[in-house]
Structure formats: structure tokens, C-alpha cells
Amino acid sequence: MYMLHVSYSKTPADVEPHIEAHRQWVANAMREGVILFAGVKKSGLGGIIAVKSMPKMDLLKLLAEDSYVQADVAEYQIVDFDCKAAQSNVADLIGV
């Protein structure tokens, strides 16, 4: 599983034209079951995305489709981890 920490690398004004395409990218990946959950940071300067386990190259291909990456307005910190415990109402998301 991956946790993606997204931080704007440009001003919010530079990011703004790409927000709707980014939201659509997230929504499409959620429908496909690839993104498990996503949300905006309280600061409004990026977000957090949880992605199911997959080969790293597949993750990089997925990220390359994001408008934020294509426009070079955000940076992704990728944390790869094995989730070993979860509350029962979310355990099916992580395969515990």
C-alpha cells in the first residue's frame, strides 16, 4: 500500500487551473479501485492519497497521468508500507 503526500510546488494560483483535472483523475482511479481514499490538507496546499498495493512502476505510470504531475505544480512523497492492522470497517480496503 502507498500513502502519497502531495505538496504544491507552485503557488495556489498556478495550481488552480489544474485542480478539476486532478479531481477527475482521483475520481477515475477511485472508481477503478486503485485509490482507496484521498483528501485535501487542512492548509489547502496539497493532500493525502492512499493507493492499493501495486508494483512501483505501475504507481509511477498512474502518477504520470495526474494533471498536477503533468503541469509540474506538485510534488509527491511516496511512502510504501505494509498495513498490518485496521479497524474492522476499513480492513477490507487493505486486505488484512
C-alpha angles and dihedrals in degrees: 000000000000131000111201119202107200119198127179111244093188133045119287087249089058092048097045097080089057100046098092093049089048091052090051090049090052092046092050092049090048091052088051090051094242099111111053098189139343138185146169120259113248087244089061090228100112138323151236124259128186115208128189120248115282138141111293092240090058090051091051090051089051092050091049087064093058115105090222090060094042091052092041093231099126140038125220122215105199119207114187113199143157109237107215102174138031139158112271094253092062101029092098089061093061101034096244 
